[in-house]
Structure formats: structure tokens, C-alpha cells
Amino acid sequence: MKNYKSIKAKINKWYDSRIKEIKSGCSFCDYKSGVRLEKPTDRQQAAEVRRLEKKRAERLEFLERVANAPALLSVSVVTDWVKNRTWGHNPHAFATITTTEGASRTEGRASGCGYDKYSAAVTSAICHNPSVLRVLCENLNKLKKEGRYPHSCEVWDCCGMPTLCTNGSGIETLRGVFICIGFKYEENRQSRQTDFLRFWK
């Protein structure tokens, strides 16, 4: 996979830096209780370092899955708008992700108010798919050239790993990312309660 070595180096650099901070005695949030430890003990520091090393191993293992994922051919998403007594209509997105080795289905949902729920649901449905992430990783230079990476509302590094983060920023943003990396796009409203979009090579 293109950019594999640089991404792996970024992941290791992020965890090395964070572990160094923990060992130096800086404060951090206990992941179990959510309480900030202003003056962590040696035992608490050691536990946090072990947790970070475990997370590093998981992140590197996921990078391997991304690097070996089949090439992405298309993404089709049908979104149903389901009425909610509190938040109006909420999107339930059902994605079909087609690769050179077949197809898989995923789904994502969004609720609440004050942000774009449509892009949040669609992004949630596709953002963890290894083939989707592989095509992003392989096109970081194109995304960077157009100002879409690193960009907190488009493609961002999460602990060193490029991540699709268009959730809540508008479906136009998601469309822009995929067009930038060479995909075609179509979208239509099938009914008042259903939206459809597709990206394909």
C-alpha cells in the first residue's frame, strides 16, 4: 500500500510521544473512571503505559488489515429517515461497499440536532471499512494538495492513522473527498423518507 511506511511511522511517533509524556508525570484521564489524574502514581503511570502499548498494537494490526484490504470499487448508501418524537427525522444509513473481492454491508445512524445528521450517518456507515481507508491512505498527496488532509472536517490523523471525519460537516464535504481521489458521484432522493448516493470508479 502506498504511504504504508510513513503512516506506520506516524502511528509509532504518536504513541512514543504520548508514552514519554506519561512517564514524565503529566496528568491524564483514567480511561475507566473518566477522572483526570493530576498527580498520577507510578502504578497509575505504568497501567496507562500498558494501555497505550496495547492500543498501539491494535492500531498497527488495523493498519495491516487496511494495507491488505481489497481495492475499493464502489460505495452505495441508502438512507432512511425515521421519525423521532424528540429529534424529528433521524437518518439510518445502509451502505454496500463493493471491492475486488466482493461486497459487504454496514450501517450508521445519527440523532440529536445542531449538526448535519445525514453526513454523520453516512460517514459512520463507511468510515471503518478497511478498503475505504486504504483508498484514502493511498491518495493522501492528492487530498493534501487540495487542502482536504489534514483537515479536521474531512480527513484527519487519529493517533497517526488517516481517518475519514466528514461526520456532521455536510454531505458535500464527503462528496469532495471522494471526487478528489478519483471517484464519480451520483445522488438522488428516492422519496421524502429515502436518500441514495453512490461513489464508483
Helices and strands as residue ranges (DSSP letters): H 4-23, E 28-29, E 36-37, H 42-67, E 72-84, E 88-99, E 102-109, H 117-126, H 130-137, H 140-145, E 155-158, E 161-164, H 171-180, E 184-191, E 194-200
